[in-house]
């Protein structure tokens, strides 16, 4: 499994959890399925480029924030 996909998924999950929203709510806001969100968060699949932008918009963050993995480690320590 790709480390990038896993890190990206963990970042999405952490941003979602910090905001207190469910996978279902994020899926609805991003125009994706709950299964897609689950697969992304578990690092099974990486999202397509247009879906990265949708996820960022739904989470209220910039696209680059989804790739700032060093912040993930700071918030989970």
C-alpha positions in Angstrom: 0.0 0.0 0.0 1.3 3.4 -0.9 2.5 5.5 2.0 1.3 8.7 0.3 -2.3 7.3 0.1 -2.2 6.2 3.8 -0.8 9.6 4.9 -3.4 11.5 2.8 -6.2 9.3 4.2 -5.0 9.9 7.8 -4.9 13.6 7.1 -8.5 13.7 5.7 -9.7 11.6 8.7 -8.0 13.9 11.2 -9.3 17.1 9.6 -12.8 15.5 9.5 -12.7 14.4 13.1 -11.4 17.7 14.4 -14.4 19.4 12.8 -16.7 16.8 14.3 -18.2 15.7 11.1 -19.1 12.1 10.0 -17.9 10.3 6.9 -21.5 10.6 5.6 -21.6 14.4 6.1 -18.2 14.8 4.4 -19.3 12.6 1.5 -22.5 14.6 1.0 -20.6 17.9 1.1 -18.0 16.7 -1.3 -20.4 14.9 -3.7 -18.8 11.5 -3.0 -20.1 8.3 -1.5 -19.5 7.3 2.1 -17.7 4.2 0.8 -15.3 6.5 -1.2 -14.5 8.5 2.0 -13.9 5.3 3.9 -11.6 4.0 1.2 -9.7 7.2 1.1 -9.3 7.4 4.9 -8.0 3.9 5.0 -5.5 4.5 2.2 -7.1 1.9 0.0 -7.7 4.4 -2.9 -6.3 7.8 -3.6 -8.8 10.4 -4.8 -8.8 11.8 -8.3 -7.6 15.4 -8.7 -11.1 16.9 -8.9 -12.1 15.0 -5.8 -9.1 16.4 -3.9 -10.4 19.8 -4.5 -13.9 18.8 -3.5 -12.6 17.3 -0.2 -10.7 20.5 0.6 -13.7 22.6 -0.1 -16.0 20.4 2.0 -13.5 20.5 4.9 -13.0 24.2 4.5 -9.2 24.0 4.0 -6.8 24.7 1.2 -5.7 21.8 -1.0 -2.2 22.1 0.3 -3.5 21.4 3.9 -4.5 17.9 2.8 -0.8 17.2 2.1 0.8 18.8 5.2 1.4 15.5 6.9 3.8 17.0 9.5 0.7 18.8 11.0 -1.0 15.4 11.3 1.8 14.1 13.5 1.6 17.2 15.7 -2.1 16.9 16.4 -2.0 13.1 17.1 0.8 13.2 19.7 
